[in-house]
Structure formats: structure tokens, C-alpha cells
């Protein structure tokens, strides 16, 4: 569907299409998260798709239902280890 076809739709049709797209995106994200969860294990080296953690080496400390607790390697803050709760959909396993 291109822009000219979308332009011809009514507002209600566009709202319906939008809600269908949002549902599809949520389903795809949850599928990706479950696939990632099946591959994750404590101690796995991962990368995170987030500007704050982009390019940093991370390790999984705990896998929860929807998120994982990750530790940034080689980085401390006042002698404390940096840990973050990260959604599973943002994690990529380094192989």
C-alpha cells in the first residue's frame, strides 16, 4: 500500500489500520523476545540495542520473564558494578 492509497482512506479506516499494525508489531516483538530468551543463559556475552549501552560488552547475570539483568563489563561506578534491567527484545546474543 502506497501513500496515495492511504490518502484515499477515511480516518476510521486509518485508525483501524493503525491498530492492526500496532498489534502486529507487539506480536513480532514478543516473538523476538521469546526466541532470545530461549538462547540466553547466565554468563552469556550479549550486546544491547540502546544508545546508552551501544558498543559495550555486557554479560547476563539473570534472566527474568520479560527482562534480563545485564552487567556492563570493564566498567564500574564508584567501585560498583553497573547492572541494568533490559527488555529481552533489545538483547542480541554475541556468538
MARMIGU-246135 format. One line per 10 residues: for each residue x, y, z of C-alpha. Coordinates in pm, 1 decimal. Each point is the difference from the previous one (the first is absolute). Layout:
REM MARMIGU-246135
X Y Z; ...
END
This chain:
REM MARMIGU-246135
0.0 0.0 0.0; 149.7 332.4 -101.0; -59.8 357.3 112.1; -266.2 82.8 -261.1; -206.0 -305.3 103.3; 30.3 95.8 366.5; -104.3 354.5 -79.2; -330.2 -126.4 -143.3; -96.6 -185.1 320.6; -234.3 152.2 257.2
120.2 90.9 347.1; -177.0 -300.2 152.5; 160.2 -234.4 -253.3; 340.4 150.9 79.8; -61.1 -47.5 373.0; -96.0 -363.6 -57.3; 309.7 -53.9 -212.6; 214.1 167.0 266.9; -135.9 -223.4 276.2; 62.6 -309.5 -213.0
358.0 111.1 -65.9; 61.5 67.5 370.0; -133.2 -346.3 90.0; 225.8 -157.9 -260.7; 305.4 189.1 127.0; -71.9 -112.3 358.2; -35.3 -362.2 -112.1; 326.1 13.3 -196.8; 187.8 158.7 294.0; -127.5 -263.6 242.2
98.4 -278.4 -243.5; 349.7 147.0 -26.9; 21.6 27.2 379.1; -98.3 -365.6 49.3; 251.3 -114.5 -260.5; 268.8 201.3 176.8; -105.4 -138.0 338.5; 40.1 -356.6 -124.5; 360.0 74.2 -103.7; 101.3 202.3 309.5
175.5 -144.9 300.7; 175.6 144.0 303.7; 352.0 98.9 -99.2; -79.6 53.1 -369.2; 175.9 288.2 -174.7; -256.7 229.8 -157.2; -39.0 337.7 -163.4; -289.3 237.5 61.3; -181.1 206.9 -260.5; -10.2 325.5 198.4
202.6 321.8 -35.6; 114.3 -12.3 364.1; 149.2 -348.2 -41.1; 89.3 8.6 -369.4; 332.2 -169.4 -71.1; 56.3 -113.2 360.0; 75.3 -357.4 101.0; -271.0 -136.5 229.6; -60.6 -325.5 187.2; -332.1 -150.3 112.5
-32.6 -32.5 378.4; -364.4 -108.5 18.0; -282.0 -76.5 -244.7; -347.3 104.8 112.0; -337.6 -45.8 -169.6; 15.5 308.3 -223.5; 338.0 154.2 79.9; 354.8 -101.6 74.4; 242.2 146.5 252.3; 321.9 78.2 -181.8
337.0 118.4 124.3; 220.3 232.0 -201.8; 347.6 -150.9 -11.8; 311.4 205.9 73.8; -204.0 288.2 139.1; -60.6 96.5 362.1; -152.4 301.3 167.6; 158.3 88.1 336.4; 112.7 -360.4 38.4; -346.7 -138.9 -76.2
-86.7 -218.7 -295.1; -242.2 153.2 -251.5; -306.6 -221.9 -39.5; -305.8 72.9 -209.1; -342.1 -160.6 -45.1; -36.4 -28.2 -376.2; -302.6 -122.5 -200.0; 71.0 -326.8 -179.1; -92.9 154.4 -336.0; 300.5 237.1 27.7
257.6 -273.5 63.6; 211.6 -171.2 -263.4; 208.9 -303.0 88.4; 366.2 27.0 -106.4; 115.7 -328.5 -150.9
END
